[in-house]
Amino acid sequence: MKDKKPKFSDKETMKPRHYDMPIPPIEYILKNDL
């Protein structure tokens, strides 16, 4: 079953931990524009 899962899924799971910011990147950019 693990072989069926894409490799990107593994990286996406690690991203949330690194990107543990209170404000999302999109919201941050929108606030900077304002």
WOVEN-V611680 format. One line per field, one symbol per residue. phi: phi as a letter, one per 30 degrees, with the letter a starting at -180 (. if undefined). psi: psi as a letter, one per 40 degrees, with the letter a starting at -180 (. if undefined). burial: + if it has 16 or more other C-alpha atoms within 10 Angstrom, else -. A space follows every 50 residues. Layout:
BEGIN
phi = ???
psi = ???
burial = ???
END
This chain:
BEGIN
phi = .dddddddeddddddeddcdcdcddddddddddd
psi = ddddiiddddddddddddffidhiddddddddd.
burial = ----------------------------------
END
